[in-house]
Amino acid sequence: MLLQIPTPRDPAYWDPAKLVAEEKRVFEICNGCRLCFNLCPSFPALFKAVDALDVSDEARHIVASTPAESSSSHGGDGGHGEHHVAEVRADVKGQVEALEKLPQSVHQEVVDLCYQCKLCDPICPYTPPHEFAVDFPRLMLRHKAIDAKANGVKLSDRLLGDPDLVGRVGTLTPALANFGAKLKPGRIGMEMVLGVHRDRQLPEFASETFLSWFKKRHPTQPRPQDVSGPKVVLFYTCSVQWNVPKVGHAAVEVLERNGFTVFAPELKCCGMPALDGGDVPRATSWAKHDIEVLLPYVEAGCDVLSPGPTCSYMMKKEWPDYVGSEAAEKVAKHSFDLMEYLFLLRKDGKLKEDFSVDVGSIGYHVPCHLKVQKIGFRSRDVMKRLPGAEITLVDKCSCMDGTWGMKTEFYELSKKGAQPLLEQLTEHKPKTLSSDCLIAKLQIEEGTGQEVLHPIEIVWKAYGGKVD
């Protein structure tokens, strides 16, 4: 019988004792495997802590006769996960004994250092339906959720986990908000109150939100069931709505050029920022709202497209499990990453390729949350068909996870982890830097001083469209 991982809808999910037992079980499996030693900082922290524990004399004897392993990094996505091999390897024998001694402070450190890149999921040989049923990222979120339920959501997590609230406030007076975010006194205050590092580049607030622009473009729209041609609904993302509406503009322009009717109803955040702070009730509430809004469009024959890898991941993977409804499953089955959808159109011969502008050399960053969807490098595949395209694909993590990389305690670690990405992106001095992830965009722009475009902006530019 396969082990069933509880969801937030199960009472067992919220049991602190069962959480600790599950962490020990998963840590034991991860410690014995160590395939993820060079990903996020969580795994090196775990392995180093276990290796430092005393184990039995029998284990020491076995270790003494066991060849030493290499301690060099294999260049994983994080680029900063150095593998520490202690003189005594607790995972050779005495592993369970060592894990039992692991203090809860180590459990907490492992949770804090996980920034939900989720890259361990496609690499792990023990994810469901394997009998071991290891889901490390969700286990980390479960720990945060139980902690938040017991102690409340931290103020910084509550505010940073609500991008719609921050966006609404910031776009009331965007010029003033953007100016204030650059002043040192304001940044010091933000660091003290919210824990956002004073040097972290922040997204600017737009003078006109995406929805305002869209409603001016389409003051009235037909009901989706009354449209007979190709039609899609755009899950535009919080970042597009409040900070980078030009990505949404480009998406609408490209889709409409290809004969689609595009719908953009009012939606809430996908929920991932709230999950990062352990606020499961709020994340689930937003997901339920969005599913309720999107379902009539899906039932009328629309696919749901998102230019944000985290949002498309949430719709496909997390909404069905956190909400657990037939409607969530139906929306998930019709949800696509925007560039994934364009690739499928091109594959079927339905994407217009009457491009007129050379795009030149492009340094393209592959977001982790696209890799986890296991759809291939579709943004690259679409862009390489553009006139004059010379693409350097960089498969390295930006180490941001939105709010994680913004926080004071993780800022330096985040920047250090992003160095392999920044070095490889700029190595050949490309004309344009690109990423689907508008959070990774902040890290790349801060580290390179060069603007980062979403792939859809580059496609629109190739059509001859103006990139704002």
KAQUI-V563685 format. One record per run of one state. SS is the DSSP state (helix for helix, strand for strand, loop for the rest). FROM is the first residue (numbers start at 0). LEN is the number of residues. If there is no record, write none. Layout:
BEGIN
ss:SS from:FROM len:LEN
ss:SS from:FROM len:LEN
END
This chain:
BEGIN
ss:loop from:0 len:10
ss:helix from:10 len:4
ss:loop from:14 len:1
ss:helix from:15 len:18
ss:loop from:33 len:7
ss:helix from:40 len:11
ss:loop from:51 len:5
ss:helix from:56 len:8
ss:loop from:64 len:30
ss:helix from:94 len:6
ss:loop from:100 len:3
ss:helix from:103 len:10
ss:loop from:113 len:5
ss:helix from:118 len:5
ss:loop from:123 len:12
ss:helix from:135 len:16
ss:loop from:151 len:3
ss:helix from:154 len:6
ss:loop from:160 len:2
ss:helix from:162 len:8
ss:loop from:170 len:3
ss:helix from:173 len:7
ss:loop from:180 len:3
ss:helix from:183 len:11
ss:loop from:194 len:1
ss:strand from:195 len:1
ss:loop from:196 len:13
ss:helix from:209 len:8
ss:loop from:217 len:6
ss:helix from:223 len:3
ss:loop from:226 len:4
ss:strand from:230 len:4
ss:loop from:234 len:3
ss:helix from:237 len:5
ss:loop from:242 len:2
ss:helix from:244 len:13
ss:loop from:257 len:3
ss:strand from:260 len:3
ss:loop from:263 len:8
ss:helix from:271 len:5
ss:loop from:276 len:3
ss:helix from:279 len:20
ss:loop from:299 len:3
ss:strand from:302 len:4
ss:loop from:306 len:2
ss:helix from:308 len:15
ss:loop from:323 len:2
ss:helix from:325 len:8
ss:loop from:333 len:1
ss:strand from:334 len:3
ss:helix from:337 len:10
ss:loop from:347 len:13
ss:strand from:360 len:5
ss:loop from:365 len:2
ss:helix from:367 len:4
ss:loop from:371 len:6
ss:helix from:377 len:6
ss:loop from:383 len:6
ss:strand from:389 len:5
ss:loop from:394 len:8
ss:helix from:402 len:4
ss:strand from:406 len:1
ss:loop from:407 len:3
ss:helix from:410 len:16
ss:loop from:426 len:5
ss:strand from:431 len:4
ss:loop from:435 len:4
ss:helix from:439 len:9
ss:loop from:448 len:3
ss:strand from:451 len:2
ss:loop from:453 len:1
ss:helix from:454 len:8
ss:loop from:462 len:6
END
